[in-house]
Amino acid sequence: MRIRIDPHTLVQARKRGVTVSEMEDVLRTGQAVPAGRGRLGRELVFQYKAFWQGRYHEHKKVRVIYVNEGGTLVTVTVYTFYGKWEN
């Protein structure tokens, strides 16, 4: 599967503390989640164990919203949630 990271998604990723490799990992191995508006979504929880905006967090959940254009997954945006999740 081919992945294309849209420039808007890159801007949002930088603001939200997400790397390109994390987004690619989410798209390849993440769990499908509802996205709305005919879009698709996947999310994955990563071990984080670091500080984000002055607070310590065990995990980082990354959700990528995307569309499938002829076999290429094209990102629309990315969301990040910091906290603690159980497996």
C-alpha positions as a Python dict, from the first residue, in 0.01 Angstrom:
ca = {
    (1, 'M'): (0, 0, 0),
    (2, 'R'): (125, 345, -88),
    (3, 'I'): (96, 635, 155),
    (4, 'R'): (97, 1005, 70),
    (5, 'I'): (123, 1251, 356),
    (6, 'D'): (-63, 1571, 263),
    (7, 'P'): (119, 1900, 346),
    (8, 'H'): (-170, 2007, 572),
    (9, 'T'): (-127, 1686, 770),
    (10, 'L'): (246, 1755, 811),
    (11, 'V'): (171, 2097, 960),
    (12, 'Q'): (-83, 1948, 1200),
    (13, 'A'): (154, 1664, 1292),
    (14, 'R'): (430, 1908, 1391),
    (15, 'K'): (186, 2107, 1608),
    (16, 'R'): (58, 1790, 1773),
    (17, 'G'): (384, 1605, 1832),
    (18, 'V'): (351, 1331, 1570),
    (19, 'T'): (622, 1203, 1336),
    (20, 'V'): (583, 1085, 978),
    (21, 'S'): (692, 735, 1077),
    (22, 'E'): (422, 724, 1348),
    (23, 'M'): (156, 824, 1095),
    (24, 'E'): (277, 556, 855),
    (25, 'D'): (273, 299, 1136),
    (26, 'V'): (-85, 397, 1224),
    (27, 'L'): (-195, 357, 862),
    (28, 'R'): (-26, 17, 829),
    (29, 'T'): (-111, -140, 1165),
    (30, 'G'): (-364, 78, 1348),
    (31, 'Q'): (-721, -10, 1437),
    (32, 'A'): (-999, 121, 1214),
    (33, 'V'): (-1213, 395, 1371),
    (34, 'P'): (-1512, 595, 1240),
    (35, 'A'): (-1418, 915, 1058),
    (36, 'G'): (-1731, 1056, 891),
    (37, 'R'): (-1776, 1249, 565),
    (38, 'G'): (-1678, 944, 358),
    (39, 'R'): (-1331, 939, 508),
    (40, 'L'): (-1150, 658, 685),
    (41, 'G'): (-968, 659, 1017),
    (42, 'R'): (-710, 450, 1199),
    (43, 'E'): (-555, 492, 1541),
    (44, 'L'): (-276, 339, 1743),
    (45, 'V'): (-149, 386, 2097),
    (46, 'F'): (225, 439, 2138),
    (47, 'Q'): (434, 418, 2454),
    (48, 'Y'): (533, 778, 2524),
    (49, 'K'): (663, 814, 2883),
    (50, 'A'): (756, 1178, 2835),
    (51, 'F'): (634, 1530, 2887),
    (52, 'W'): (404, 1713, 2647),
    (53, 'Q'): (315, 2074, 2719),
    (54, 'G'): (444, 2049, 3074),
    (55, 'R'): (264, 1729, 3173),
    (56, 'Y'): (393, 1371, 3190),
    (57, 'H'): (205, 1110, 2982),
    (58, 'E'): (242, 733, 2964),
    (59, 'H'): (94, 699, 2615),
    (60, 'K'): (22, 890, 2299),
    (61, 'K'): (-278, 788, 2086),
    (62, 'V'): (-242, 894, 1723),
    (63, 'R'): (-547, 901, 1495),
    (64, 'V'): (-498, 953, 1122),
    (65, 'I'): (-790, 1053, 901),
    (66, 'Y'): (-740, 961, 535),
    (67, 'V'): (-897, 873, 201),
    (68, 'N'): (-812, 592, -38),
    (69, 'E'): (-738, 731, -384),
    (70, 'G'): (-680, 447, -626),
    (71, 'G'): (-485, 235, -379),
    (72, 'T'): (-289, 524, -230),
    (73, 'L'): (-378, 626, 125),
    (74, 'V'): (-381, 1007, 133),
    (75, 'T'): (-388, 1170, 474),
    (76, 'V'): (-642, 1442, 552),
    (77, 'T'): (-537, 1527, 908),
    (78, 'V'): (-396, 1378, 1227),
    (79, 'Y'): (-508, 1400, 1589),
    (80, 'T'): (-310, 1321, 1900),
    (81, 'F'): (-438, 1234, 2247),
    (82, 'Y'): (-202, 1216, 2543),
    (83, 'G'): (-284, 1007, 2848),
    (84, 'K'): (-287, 646, 2962),
    (85, 'W'): (-468, 357, 2792),
    (86, 'E'): (-491, -9, 2886),
    (87, 'N'): (-429, -277, 2622),
}
